[in-house]
Amino acid sequence: MLRALAAILMLLLAAVSGADTVELQEVRLWASPQSTRIVLDLSGKAEHSLFTLADPQRVVIDLRDTRFRASLRKLDFGQGLVRNLRKGVRNQHDLRLVLDLKGPAKLKSFLLPPDSQAGHRLVIDLLPPAAAAAASPQPVKRADRLPARPRDLVIAIDAGHGGKDPGAHGRRGTREKDVVLAIARRLARLIDREPGMRALLVRDDDRFLRLRERIRKARKHRADLFVSIHADAFNDRRVHGSSVFVLSRRGASSEMARLLAKHENDSDLVGGVSLNDKDDLLKTVLLDLSQAASIEASAEVASQVLAELKRIGKVHKAHVQKAGFVVLKSPDIPSILVETAFISNPAEERKLRDGRHQQRLAEAMLRGIRAYFRNNPPPGTLLAMRSQPRQHVIRSGDTLSEIARRYDVSLRELKVANRLTGDRLRIGDVLQIPQRGS
């Protein structure tokens, strides 16, 4: 009986341990003389890390708890920056892919969630150093623009409508432009109290601003996130609940076409880089990289905000929605639009007029924003300095004692942080450097 029970328990443990294993189902590659994109189709969301090695030039991709189930036979390495792709198993559970490169390259990676056409994907973009130096593909500011000291995150808060544009209105005469400004001010006060964050109110009074003026103001102040606050309306007064929107693919495509068609010198289009002196192909690559990263970040922060809104009331849609709203079209700032409630619903109109409910909405948005940036602090920010661990890539000749001295930590702290029992190191492995005194 005990043996049978033990066998059942072992089967259950095996099933549980394998439940989180991700499969790499397909590898796709697109290449041109200017850039190379590798897409890994995955059965689920996978933790990953990347680093480069020189002599020869390589990119190493580690996928945690992932099995290889793809075929490499159809890959064409004739064009682009990749010469070959190799695979192997690391730590018995992780998948390691090695891209052998034809020359030096700058890389960027991001995960895409499932949509109607594909599942989870890890996208890796490679650019020659000359092209990469002209771009900042992350939805954050270029490193050479950051001050020497850690900076605060800038959150642009856009209260919808204003001035001659009152927005929607409720049966009791409540105007959208008034209640969303009140919520925006509350959110700004909360953000200003957060260490390492600073709020930018796009409008702080009853004035009319054109939609693209709102984007320009956020980009002028180098915002890390754009949050547009609205109150929805519908002809059926029973409709209720909050919603959160990000830019749709169609909206992104139309914005890219608009930007590529412009002839004036846009000095701050993509992370401070003008597209005016770039050829059409390079413009497309730079905009595509920036937009893809911004949309991915937007979707993540929108999910966090929606989850917090669910905690304080009903939501109109259970998932993040996509639309082509103009205020979401900044190519290099993650942007979300929050419909706080239906002002056309009498019960929700009363709540929107209530200062206590306005505060709850602001607090929910703050919690979502805070959760996103704690997991994704932009480099050079105070939040990044506080929350991101340092890393060291093992190179030839490195020893644990020398690494510990270099980063001013004890040998014991270094071993504990990396679960090391001996002194053996492998070239290419990444050590996590603990905070001093941790």
Sequence and secondary structure as in RCSB ss.txt:
>XXXX:A:sequence
MLRALAAILMLLLAAVSGADTVELQEVRLWASPQSTRIVLDLSGKAEHSLFTLADPQRVVIDLRDTRFRASLRKL
DFGQGLVRNLRKGVRNQHDLRLVLDLKGPAKLKSFLLPPDSQAGHRLVIDLLPPAAAAAASPQPVKRADRLPARP
RDLVIAIDAGHGGKDPGAHGRRGTREKDVVLAIARRLARLIDREPGMRALLVRDDDRFLRLRERIRKARKHRADL
FVSIHADAFNDRRVHGSSVFVLSRRGASSEMARLLAKHENDSDLVGGVSLNDKDDLLKTVLLDLSQAASIEASAE
VASQVLAELKRIGKVHKAHVQKAGFVVLKSPDIPSILVETAFISNPAEERKLRDGRHQQRLAEAMLRGIRAYFRN
NPPPGTLLAMRSQPRQHVIRSGDTLSEIARRYDVSLRELKVANRLTGDRLRIGDVLQIPQRGS
>XXXX:A:secstr
 HHHHHHHHHHHHHHHHHHT EEEEEEEEEE SS EEEEEEESS   EEEEEETTTTEEEEEETTEEE    TT 
  SSSSEEEEEEEEETTTEEEEEEEESS  EEEEEEE   SS  EEEEEEEE HHHHHT   SSS  GGGS SS 
B EEEEEEE  BTTB   B TT  BHHHHHHHHHHHHHHHHHHSTTEEEEES SSS    HHHHHHHHHHTT SE
EEEEEEE  SSTT   BEEEEE HHHHHHHHHHHHH  S  TTSBTTB STTS HHHHHHHHHHHHHHHHHHHHH
HHHHHHHHHHHHS BS SS EEE  GGG  TTS EEEEEEEETTSHHHHHHHH HHHHHHHHHHHHHHHHHHHHH
S  TTBHHHHHH  EEEE  TT  HHHHHHHTT  HHHHHHHHT SSS   TT EEEE  TT 
